[in-house]
């Protein structure tokens, strides 16, 4: 998990997260993951379309490339927005994330 997180956080500036939107793939840039309790968290605002898409279907794909290597992670994201310890960890690192919705 640490190696994957390091690749996403330190080796790449942008990661791409794909969701399903009305049965069709939708992809957008993502950044600033955090590692907490040996889980990688991605952060988004609960009012964004990506959050609504994840709520409907939590199967996603995260892709990142660092000019030499790439990684593709097929996973299911879990809404962890009620986990106050994780929220505090995110806020400690990113003050802009106060109103975000967390997924791990």
MOKA-V985345 format. One record per residue. N is the residue number from 0. RES is the residue in one small letter. SS is DSSP state (H for helix, E for strand, L for the rest). Layout:
BEGIN
<<N;RES;SS> <N;RES;SS>>
END
This chain:
BEGIN
<<0;x;L> <1;x;H> <2;x;H> <3;x;H> <4;x;H> <5;x;H> <6;x;H> <7;x;H> <8;x;H> <9;x;H> <10;x;H> <11;x;L> <12;x;L> <13;x;L> <14;x;E> <15;x;E> <16;x;E> <17;x;E> <18;x;E> <19;x;E> <20;x;E> <21;x;L> <22;x;L> <23;x;E> <24;x;E> <25;x;E> <26;x;E> <27;x;E> <28;x;E> <29;x;E> <30;x;L> <31;x;L> <32;x;L> <33;x;E> <34;x;E> <35;x;E> <36;x;L> <37;x;L> <38;x;E> <39;x;E> <40;x;E> <41;x;E> <42;x;E> <43;x;E> <44;x;E> <45;x;L> <46;x;L> <47;x;L> <48;x;H> <49;x;H> <50;x;H> <51;x;H> <52;x;H> <53;x;H> <54;x;H> <55;x;H> <56;x;L> <57;x;L> <58;x;E> <59;x;E> <60;x;E> <61;x;E> <62;x;E> <63;x;E> <64;x;E> <65;x;L> <66;x;L> <67;x;L> <68;x;L> <69;x;E> <70;x;E> <71;x;E> <72;x;E> <73;x;E> <74;x;E> <75;x;E> <76;x;L> <77;x;L> <78;x;E> <79;x;L> <80;x;L> <81;x;L> <82;x;L> <83;x;H> <84;x;H> <85;x;H> <86;x;H> <87;x;H> <88;x;H> <89;x;H> <90;x;H> <91;x;H> <92;x;H> <93;x;L> <94;x;H> <95;x;H> <96;x;H> <97;x;H> <98;x;H> <99;x;E> <100;x;E> <101;x;E> <102;x;E> <103;x;L>>
END
